[in-house]
Amino acid sequence: MTTALILEDEPLLAEQLRDKLALLWPELDIVGMPAQGGEALRLASEAEPDIAFLDIRLPGMSGLEVAAALPAHTRVVFVTAYDEFAVEAFRAAAVDYLLKPVSDERLAATIERLRREGNQNREELLALLQQVSAAPSWLQWVRAGLGDTTVLVPVDEVVYFRADAKYTSVMTREREHHVRRAISQLESQLDPDKFWRIHRGIIVRVDQIASASRDLRGRYVLTLRDRPEKLRSSQAYGHLFKHM
């Protein structure tokens, strides 16, 4: 029987992938779903899985580091939110990868390939991992609360973040979510080419800025593409809009 492990720090995503695999590859035996790299390596040394589905961005040891330390016979499938640099590298090297959210069609194609092909070339894989590891790694998902439910919000769907007294609001086109993380912590994990801090308590996605008009005090008032409210920058961040 073919065996596999799933390394994913978001339980909802791990369960979704497990359930999809159960439908599309019912004879596959999932030996575990660790949430951390060290735990995955301990499990791999004991169970020696044939396949490892690895999230790339993890706290502590990354999925790339785990892949480099797995047993030589274990075939690696990377599971990642869209990362242009990594995906192009994987595609060029014919490395298996899945994009979040994982579609049934893509997973079925990957399963067919895993069944058909043998082990990966270990030296080529390690060289690729070194190349991809050099690229910056930015936050792709935010775990947020919506009422009594925990949801995963893709960062690309966020219009802006706003700091409140006890939490940070995550504003998407249609909803407001809440996370118990400081906005300064979020800022350090966001791609600065895509997100700008415009105020001590506000970070906005750049491509959501429709226009910026300057008031008499030198502050900019932003009109957004997908939200009706306007955002006001502080003077300290006015330089961001001088060339718009």
C-alpha positions in Angstrom: 0.0 0.0 0.0 1.2 3.5 -0.9 1.7 5.7 2.2 1.8 9.5 2.6 2.1 12.3 5.1 0.6 15.8 4.9 2.6 18.6 6.5 0.3 21.6 6.9 0.1 24.0 9.9 -3.5 25.0 9.1 -5.8 22.1 10.3 -8.6 23.1 8.0 -6.4 22.9 4.9 -4.8 19.6 6.1 -8.3 18.1 6.5 -9.5 19.3 3.1 -6.5 17.7 1.4 -6.9 14.5 3.3 -10.6 14.3 2.3 -9.8 15.0 -1.3 -7.2 12.3 -1.4 -9.6 9.8 0.2 -12.0 10.4 -2.6 -9.5 10.4 -5.5 -7.0 7.9 -4.2 -8.9 5.7 -1.6 -6.1 3.1 -1.3 -3.6 5.8 -0.2 -2.8 5.4 3.5 -2.2 8.8 5.3 0.2 8.0 8.1 -0.1 11.4 9.7 -0.7 15.1 9.4 2.0 16.9 11.4 1.8 20.7 11.7 5.5 21.4 12.2 8.6 20.4 10.2 10.4 18.7 13.1 7.4 16.6 13.8 7.1 15.7 10.1 10.7 14.5 10.0 10.3 12.3 13.1 7.2 10.8 11.6 9.0 10.2 8.2 11.9 8.5 10.0 9.4 6.1 11.6 6.8 5.5 8.9 9.1 6.0 5.8 6.2 7.3 3.7 6.3 7.0 -0.1 4.9 10.5 -0.6 5.1 13.8 1.4 2.7 16.6 0.7 4.5 19.6 2.1 3.3 23.1 2.8 6.2 25.5 2.0 5.5 28.4 4.5 5.6 27.1 8.0 6.6 28.5 11.4 10.1 27.3 12.2 11.4 24.7 9.8 10.0 25.4 6.3 8.6 22.7 3.9 11.7 23.3 1.7 14.0 22.4 4.6 11.9 19.3 5.4 12.0 18.2 1.8 15.8 18.3 1.9 16.0 16.1 5.0 13.4 13.4 4.0 14.4 9.8 3.2 15.7 9.6 -0.4 12.8 7.4 -1.6 10.1 9.8 -0.4 8.5 11.7 -3.3 7.8 15.3 -2.5 4.7 17.2 -3.6 4.8 20.9 -2.6 1.5 22.6 -1.6 1.6 26.3 -1.7 -0.4 29.5 -2.1 0.5 31.2 -5.4 4.1 32.2 -5.4 5.2 33.1 -8.9 8.9 32.6 -8.3 8.5 29.1 -6.7 5.9 27.9 -9.1 7.9 28.8 -12.1 10.9 27.0 -10.6 8.9 23.9 -9.8 7.3 23.9 -13.3 10.7 24.3 -15.0 12.2 21.4 -13.0 9.1 19.2 -13.4 8.6 19.0 -9.6 5.2 18.1 -8.3 3.3 21.0 -6.8 -0.3 21.9 -5.8 -1.7 25.4 -5.5 -4.0 26.4 -2.7 -6.9 26.1 -2.7 -6.3 22.6 -4.1 -8.6 21.7 -7.0 -9.8 18.2 -7.7 -8.6 18.4 -11.3 -5.1 19.4 -10.4 -4.9 16.8 -7.6 -6.2 14.1 -9.9 -3.4 14.9 -12.4 -0.8 14.9 -9.7 -2.0 11.5 -8.4 -1.8 10.1 -11.9 1.7 11.3 -12.2 2.7 9.9 -8.8 1.3 6.5 -9.7 3.0 6.5 -13.1 6.5 7.8 -12.3 9.3 6.6 -10.1 11.4 8.4 -7.5 12.6 12.0 -8.0 16.2 12.8 -8.9 17.4 13.8 -5.4 20.3 15.9 -6.5 18.1 18.0 -8.9 15.5 18.4 -6.1 18.1 19.6 -3.6 19.5 22.1 -6.1 16.0 23.4 -6.8 15.3 23.8 -3.1 18.4 25.9 -2.7 17.3 28.1 -5.5 13.7 28.6 -4.2 14.9 29.1 -0.6 16.7 32.3 -1.8 13.4 34.0 -2.7 11.6 36.1 -0.1 8.7 34.4 1.7 5.6 36.6 2.4 2.4 35.8 4.2 -0.2 34.2 2.0 -3.1 33.4 4.4 -4.5 34.9 7.5 -6.3 32.8 10.1 -9.2 35.0 11.2 -12.4 34.8 13.2 -15.9 35.3 11.7 -18.4 35.0 14.5 -17.8 31.6 16.2 -16.0 30.3 13.1 -12.3 30.3 12.2 -11.7 31.0 8.5 -8.6 31.2 6.3 -8.5 34.5 4.4 -6.2 34.6 1.3 -4.0 37.7 1.6 -4.8 38.6 -2.0 -8.4 39.0 -1.0 -7.6 41.6 1.7 -8.4 45.2 0.9 -6.9 46.6 4.1 -6.0 45.9 7.7 -7.1 48.2 10.5 -5.8 48.1 14.1 -8.5 48.2 16.8 -8.3 48.2 20.5 -8.2 44.4 21.1 -7.6 43.0 17.6 -6.8 43.8 14.0 -9.7 44.0 11.5 -9.1 42.2 8.2 -11.3 43.9 5.5 -12.1 42.0 2.4 -14.5 43.1 -0.4 -17.6 41.8 1.4 -16.6 41.0 5.0 -14.8 42.1 8.1 -12.8 39.5 9.9 -10.8 39.8 13.2 -7.3 38.5 14.1 -5.6 38.8 17.5 -2.3 39.9 16.0 -0.6 43.3 16.2 -0.7 45.2 12.9 3.1 45.7 13.2 3.5 41.9 13.2 1.4 41.6 10.1 3.3 44.4 8.4 6.6 42.5 8.8 5.1 39.4 7.0 3.4 41.2 4.1 5.1 41.9 0.7 6.0 45.6 0.8 5.4 45.9 -2.9 1.8 44.9 -2.4 0.9 46.4 0.9 1.6 49.9 2.3 1.3 51.1 5.8 -0.4 54.5 5.4 -1.2 55.2 9.1 -0.1 53.8 12.5 -3.2 51.6 12.4 -3.8 51.0 8.7 -2.2 48.8 6.0 -3.8 48.9 2.6 -3.3 46.7 -0.5 -1.7 48.9 -3.1 -3.8 47.7 -6.0 -6.9 48.5 -4.1 -6.1 52.3 -4.1 -8.3 53.9 -6.8 -7.2 57.5 -6.1 -5.4 59.6 -3.5 -6.3 63.2 -2.9 -4.4 65.6 -0.6 -6.1 67.7 2.0 -5.0 71.0 3.5 -3.0 69.4 6.3 -0.9 67.3 3.9 -2.7 64.1 4.5 -4.0 61.9 1.7 -7.6 60.6 1.5 -7.8 57.3 -0.3 -10.7 56.0 -2.4 -10.7 52.2 -2.6 -11.8 50.0 -5.5 -13.7 47.4 -3.6 -14.8 49.1 -0.4 -17.1 52.2 0.0 -15.3 53.8 2.9 -12.3 56.1 2.5 -9.0 55.8 4.3 -6.9 58.7 5.6 -3.2 58.5 5.7 -1.0 60.3 8.2 1.5 62.9 7.2 4.4 60.5 7.9 3.4 58.3 5.0 2.5 61.1 2.5 5.6 60.3 0.4 4.0 57.1 -0.8 1.5 59.0 -2.9 3.6 61.8 -4.4 4.1 60.0 -7.7 0.6 58.6 -8.1 
